[in-house]
Amino acid sequence: MKGQSEDVLITHLPSLIHRIGGENVKKAKRIALDYGCELKRIRRSRNWQLAGEQCALRKFSDGLSTSEPEAMQFLIRKIDERLVALNENSESREEQLKELVFKNPNITLAELMAMTNCSIAEARLARFTADLF
């Protein structure tokens, strides 16, 4: 992981040892290496970070969920939050707007604009295309 490419995702894990315990962190480091991820402490602070590609992080989270679900709950939750945020960002704004309008047909243009940070024209277009279907 030394030569970090742009495909590597960093997940910050504040106070990891305090949250899951020192022995669990050691286990998690070993498991992370098996999945091609790197779990390491940030300098000399109490904060940690997990680095890996998206598919490796997903496999690591699944591996932790099956082997140590209770002990690693904090770590699993942080990885899953990071992956969900990444998927939401990769979805185009048009797709987000369509999904929101289909889920809630009574949503206002202002709510659409606030949730997706789109223009009023984009919100109107999403509403119009949803009305066609």
Secondary structure, 3 states (H helix, E strand, C coil): CCCCCCCEEEEEECCHHHHHCHHHHHHHHHHHHHCCCEEEECCCCCCEEEEEEHHHHHHHHHHHHHHCCCCCHHHHHHHHHHHHHHHHHHCCHHHHHHHHHHHCCCCCHHHHHHHHCCCHHHHHHHHHHHHHC
